[in-house]
Amino acid sequence: MTSSLFSSERLLFTPATPESNAIPMIFAFPNEYTVGITSLGYQVVWATLAMRSDVQVSRLFTDTSEPLQRNPEIVGFSISWELDYVNILNLLESLSIPIQAINRDDSQPIIFGGGPVLTANPEPFADFFDVILLGDGENLLGDFIDAYKEVRNASRQTQLQALAQVPGIYVPSLYAVEYAAADGAISSIKPISGEIPAVVQKQTYRGNTLSASTVVTEKAAWENIFMVEVVRSCPEMCRFCLASYLTLPFRTASLAGSLIPAIEKGLQVTNRLGLLGASVTQHPEFSALLDYISQPKYDDVRLSIASVRTNTVTEQLAATLAKRDTRSLTIAVESGSEKVRQIVNKKLHNDEIIQAAVNAKAGGLTGLKLYGMVGIPGEEAEDLDATVAMMRSVKKAAPGLRLTLGCSTFVPKAHTPFQWYGVNRQAEKRLQFLQKQLKPQGIDFRPESYNWSIIQALISRGDRRISQLLELTRNFGDSLGSYKRAFKQLKGQIPDLEFYVHQNWSTEQVLPWSHLQGPLPQSTLLKHLAEATSHFPGRTTAIKLIVRN
């Protein structure tokens, strides 16, 4: 089993031969191999480590591993999905490493984590990690290894204090959090000594060579795909969007300098190409990229493309994708209501959405998937009617095009202007309303689980008191009932579910991530919040927030 998974890999890099005193290391993905090897972030970090002669790295997944280093000095985790924390705890136990950082001694490896989940808000996982890397791995990973080498033979405490000096490296145990009460809000977050930085700044890679697959395998969840990152971040800046706000500024890969050479290299080993990014079609040379892929020599290439901006869906784009074995496109519309789109800063009109559907059909695509959201701050019942009306208009304008509306519940995310808002209690009913209205129209409605949104909100807004709750729920199972049971058990020791999930927070209060600086300062987020609330309905709504003037 193990050998067949790894033996199917075609590497697009050359691993280094480790030196005799190379740092023994395990780099884990807390899920099955097929999922982990499909993560571009995991691939790139693993290859970066494997190309260093001063590191000897083994990979670990929940279902398989390479031969593991016997006494690893560093164990790392790449985390893409919140609920994978259960597997992190299981993998630590399988390596005989204490789950809580406080219980590790000098003989235990340094446990680090990175990836989008931890960069957004690492606090719910603070008890489990010695070190958390905040931001882009391009510079941060090398800085981390180099800093570790300087203190490799020192005590654990000395190592952690030295690592905390490196920009973007966050050592949770070196920060003390105080609360107004055991189950109250945070009153302060301060470093435990003057040598530790008061604020840790997320690190941003500003180069124009973005990520590309380092391995291609038929065993990946996306079989034999070669992935290339076309853009990073998104210039749209929808007020709820972590993918935009957390990863600013918007960066594009150089077409001639890196994109085309990467694609040429990848297409030597596979004929399946994936273009990744939050807003791929907004690359300034996207049409030239399409022309390049449209060459006859690539006629057998299957092309997959991430979500595209609605008003960039041309007939030419649709025709190119259809010719390259893509049957449908995905666009994010958020809502059929112009007012709601103004609130979230979605610069889009219904006629552009309808035109995208017309172009998709004319170009030969058979399906169009739209992404929407319910429970956005300021949303009212008539905004749902507007979404139903919009979907009907799209269906009428492009008959025969298979329409899907994927719909999630608004979940507040750290470092975005909507971080102060709670989850709308009416969201579940609103999802049910849309289902009831759209199904008879022959529109495929796919709601994301409301209960999962509640758990997501808890983790995305949680502070470090949540770590003990996560340990408890691991034994209870990952249903919402398990979380409620754990809250009951910890009553009086931590705030309740309501505080983390549904409550609107004051813009004056200390946030769990106040000591972790994202791309934009809080003053800018507040300006963007004020801009959003200026589009709220005239009458006072239950979800209106008091914004500091």
N, C-alpha and C positions, 0 to 999 in steps of 0.2 A: 504493500500500500504506500508506504513512505517513499520508497525508491521510485515507484511509478509516477508519483506526483512531481518529484523534483527532476526526474530524468526526462520529463516531457518539456522542460523549459528550454527556450532558446534565448541565451543571454545577448544583450546588445551592448555589453561593456566587458572589460577584462578585469577580473578580480586580481588584487595584488597578492603576492606571496607574503604571508605574515612574518615579521621579524621574530627572532627567538624570544624577545621579551615583550611581544605585542600584548595589548590589554585584552584579556578574555572577556567576551561580551555576548549577551543574548538579546536579540531584537525581536519582540513579539508583536503579533497582531491578535487581539482578543476575540477571534472568531475562527471559523473554519478556513482552511487553505484557499478554497475557491473564492471566498469573499475577500480575504486579505490580499491575495495576489492580484486582485482586480483594483485595489486601491492604488492610485498613482502616487499618492504621498508616501505610502509604505514602500513601494518599489524604489522610489528615488532615494529615500533615506537609507534603505538597506544597501543599495548600490554604492552610495557615497561612503558608507562605512566599509564595505567590502573592497573598495578601491584604495583604502588606506593600509599601508604595510604595518602601521603601529597599532592596528586593531585586528583581533581575530574574532569574527562575528558569526554566530549561528542563528538561524531563524526558528521561531517557535510559533505554532498555531494551536488551536484547541484540539485539532484532530491529528496533527502530525508535527514532526520537527526534524531538523537536521541533527546530526550527532552534537549534543550540547556540550559546551565548555564545562568542565567539572567544577571549577571554582571561579565562576564569573565575578568580575569586579564591578561590572555595570550590567543592569538589566533594563531594557527600554520597552515602552509600549507606544504604539501609534493608535490613537483613538478617533474613530470617525462617527461612532453612534453611541448615544448616551447609555443605552441599556447593556452595552458590552462590559460595563463595569463589573458585572457578575463574573464574567470570564477572567477578568484581571485578577480578581480575588482567588478564583479557582486555580489559575496558573501560578500565582505566587505560592499557594499552598503546595502545588505539585512540585515546586522547586525547593520546598522546605524553607521558605522565606516568610517571616512574620508579616501578616497582612498590614498591621499598623506600623508606620515609620518609627514611632516612639519605642517600639519593642525590638528594633534592630540594633545590633552592636557592631563593633569594628570588624567582625569576621563576616558580616553580611554585605552583599553588593549594594551599590547605590542604585536606587530604583528611580528611573526618570520616565516622564510621559510627555507627549506632544500631540499635535493634531488639532483640528478645528474645535472639538468639544472642550478641550482643556484650555485653549487660547481664549475662548469666549468667557468661560467662568470656571476656573479650576477648583473653586472653594468646596463644592460638595465632595470632592475627591482628595482634599488636602491631607487627610489622615493617612492615605495609602501611599503617597509619593514623597520621596526625599527631595526631588528636583522636578520642576515643571518648566519646559521650554515654551515661551510665549512668542508665537509668531512664525515667520517663514524659516524653514530649515536651512536654506542655502548658506547663510553666514553663521547662523546660530549653532548648528551642529558641530562645525569645525571649532568654533570658539569654546564650546563645551568640552570637547575631547582635549583640546590644547590646555585648557585651564585645569582639567582633571590630572593631566600628566604632570603638571607642576607640583601637585600635592598628593600624588599617587600613593606614597608611603606614609602619609600623615594619618592622624586619627580621623575618625568619621566626622567629628565636630569641626575640626580644622578644615577638612575637605569642604564641608557644606558652607562654612563661612567664606571660604575663598571663592567657591562657585557663585555665591550670591552677589559677588562684586561684578560679575560678567553681565553686561546689558542683555536683558531678555530672559535671564535665568532667575526663576522664582523658587525660593526655598521656603515652603509654607511654615515649617517649624520655627523659623527665625522671625515670625511676626505674631504678635499677641493680639487677639481679638477680645474686646470687652463688650458686654451687653448691658442694656438698661435693666434687664432681669433675665433669668435663665430662659424664659419663654418670650422675651421681648426683643425689640429691635437692637441693632448693633449701635454701640455708642462710640467706639473708636477701634481703629486698626493701626497698630504701630510696630515698627521693628523693635526687637528686644534689646538691641544695643546701637550705639551711635555709628558703628562701622557699617551697618547694614543700610542699604538705600531705603528711603521712606516710600518711594514709588518705583515700581518695576515697569519699564516701558516695553511694550510689544515691539518686536523687531520686524522691520519691513525690508524685503529684498527689492532693490530698485533697478535691477538689470533688465535687459530685453531678450535674454535667453530663458524661456520658461521651461517647465518640466515636460519630459517625454518618457514613454515607457522604457524601462531598462530590461524588461523580460517579456516575452510573448509565450503563451502556453494555451494548449487546448483545454487544460484543466481549470482555467479561470471561469468565473461566472459569466463574463462576456468572452466567449470562446475565441481564442487566437486574435484578440484585438490588440492593435497598437494604438496607444493613446497619446495625443499631443495637446498640451495646454496652449490655446491660441491667445486667450486673454486672462488676466487675473483681476479680480474685483469687478465692479460694475459702475458705470457712470450715472446710472439712473437714480440711485440713492432713494429707493422706496423706504419709507420711515420705519418699517418693521424689519428690514432685511439685514440679517447678519452677514450674508455673503458679500454685501456691498460695503457696509459700514466698517466691519471688522478688518477688511482686507484692503482698504484704501491705501494709496491712490490706485486708480484704474491704470493697468499696465498692459501693453500689447507686445507679443513676441515679434522680433524682427523677421520679416517674410524671407528675405534672401539670406540673412545672417544665421537664422536658426530654424525657422519653421520648415522650409523646403528641404534643407539638408537632413533634418530629423525624419521627415516623411519619407524621403528617398531611402534612408537607412532602414526604417521600419518596414517599408513595402518590399524589401529584399527577403524578408522572412515570413510575411503574411500578406493576405490581400484584404484584411479587414482594418479599417481606419476609423478612429473615433476622435472627433474634434471637441475638446473640452473647454469650458469656461462659462461664467454666469450669463454672458451676453456675447456669444461668439461672433454673431453677424455685425457687431459694432467695431470689429477690427477695421482700421482705416483702409487696409488693402484686402478686405475679405473677397471682393469680386475677383481680384487677381489670384487669390488662393483657389477660388472655385475654378477659374480658368485653368490653373495648373493641374488640378485634380481631374479636370475634364479631358485631359489629353488621351488620345486613343491607346497609348501604352498602358493606361490605368483602367481600361474598359472592364476588367474583371474585379475591380476593387469595390468592396461593399463599404459604404460610407454611413457612419452614424454621427449625429450632431446633437449637442446638448441644446437646451432651451434657447430659442432665438427671440430677438425683439420683434414684436408683432409687425411694426411698420417696415421691417426689412424683409418680410416674406414676399418676394417677387415671384413672378411666373418662372423666371430663369432659375432661381434658387430651387423652386419646387421640381422643375424639370431635371436639373442636375442631380438632385437627391433621388428622384424616382428612377433615373437611369442607373444610379449606383445602389439599387436594391433597398432604398429606404422607402417605407410605405406611408409613414405619417410624420408629422412635425409636432413639436410642443411649444406652446406660447403661454406666457404668464399674463393674465388679464386682471387678476385680483378680484374684480367685481364688474357687474354690468352697469353699475351706478357711476355716473360722471362725478357726483359729489364725493363718493367714497374714494375714487381714484385721485381726486384732488387732495383729499385728506392724507393719503399715503404717498403723494408726489409721483403718481404713475402718470406719465405724460402720454396719454393715449385716449383716443376717441372711439366710439362704437363703430363709426364708418370705417376706421382703419382695421378693426377686428374683422368686420364683414369682408373687407377687401382681401385680407390675409387668407380667409377661407376660400374666396373666389379664386385667388391666385394659386392656392395649394391644389385645388381641384383641376384648374386649367393646366397646371404643370404636370399633372398625372399622379399626384398623391391620392391615396384612398382614404386617409384619415387625418383628423386634426384633434390634438389634445389640448384643451385649455386648462390652465390652473387658476383656481379661485380660492377665496378665503372668506370665512364668516367670522363675525365677532370682532371685526376691526373697530377700534375706538371711534365713536361717532356714527356707526352704522345703525340704521333704523329698519323697521319692517318693510317700508316701501323700497329700500335699496335691494332687498331680496327679490321683490317683484321686478325690479329693473334688470336683475341678472337673468331671471326667467325670460323676460321679454327679449333681451339681447340674444340669448341662446336660440330662441325661436326665429329671430331675424337672420341669424347665421345659417340656420338649417334651411330656411326658405331661399336664401341667396345662393347656397351651394348644395342643391339637392343631390342626394347620392353620396355625399362626403360623410364618412363615419365620424360622428362627433362624440367626444368624451369630455366631460367636465370633472376634473379631479379637484377635490375641495378639502381644504384643511381648516382647522380652527386657529385663529390668531393666538400665537404664543409669544409672550414678551421675551426679548433677547438682550443680553448685556451689550453695552456700547452702542445701542441704537436709541433714537429719540423716543421710542415707545417702551423703553425698559421700565418706566414707572407704572405702566398699566397692568392690571390683572387680566385674567382670562374671563371673557364674558359668559355669565351663567346661562344665557339664552342660546349659546352656540350650538348645543346638541339639538335643540328644537329647530334651529335654523337649518341645520344640515338635513333634518328629517323633512322639513318643508320643501327644500329644493328637490330632494329625492321624489317626493310625492308629485311635485309639479312637472319635473323633467322626464320621468320614466315613461309616462303615457305619450310623450312627444317623440319617443324613439331615440332619446338622447341618453347615452351611457353615463350615469352619474356615479362617481367613485369617491365617496367621502373617506377621509382619513379618520381612524378611530378617535372619538372624542376622549375616551379614557386615556389613550396614549398621549393625547395633547396635554392632559392634566399632569401626567408623570413628567412629560418633557418640560412643562412650565416649572414644576417643582425643582427639577435639576438645573434648568437654565437660570433660575432666580435664587437657588439655594445658597446658604452660607455653609461654613464648615461643620456646623452642628448636624447637617444632613448626613455626614459620613456615617455616624452611628445608626441612622435610620436605614441607610443603604446596606449596611452589614446585616441588620435584622431582616430586611425584605428578601435578601438573598436566600434565607432559609425558608421564607414563606412562599416564594414564587413571585413571578413578575406581573401579577394582575393588580388592578387599582385597589382591589380588596386587601391585598397584602400590604400595600402602603398605608391604607387606613388603619389596618390592624397594628402596624408598627407605630404609627402616630399615637394610637391609643395607649400602647405600652410605654411610650416616652412622654406621656402627658405631664406637663409641668416642667419638663427638662428642655424642651425645644418648643418654638411656636407651632401653631396648628397648621393644617393643610391650607386653610383659608388665607392665612397670612402670606404664605409663599405663592399661592396660585391665583386667588381671585382678588386680593386686596390691591387697590391703587395705592402706590407709595408716594409719600410726600417728596417733592423735589429737593427738600432740605435734608432728608435723612441720609445717613451713611449707608452706602450700598455695599453688598458683600465684596464687590470688586473695586471699591473706591481707591485702593492702593495699587491698582493695576491699570496702567494708562494705555488705552487703545489709540487708534490713529487720530481721533478728534477729541479735544478737551470737552469737559462737561458743559462749559458755557456755550459751545457751538451746538451740542445736542439739544440744549434748552431752547436755543433760537429756532432750531428745526422743529422742535415740539410746539412752540408757540405758533409757528407758521402752519403746522398741521391743524391745531385746534381752532385757528381762525376760520377754517372751513366747516366747523361743526354746525349742526342745526342751531337756529336762533334761540330756541327755548333751552332751558337747562336740562341736561340729560343726566341720567344716573351715572354715566361713566365719565362725566366731565372732571378734569383734574385741576387742582389749583396750581397754576404755574407761577413761579416766582417772576415778578416784573423786572 
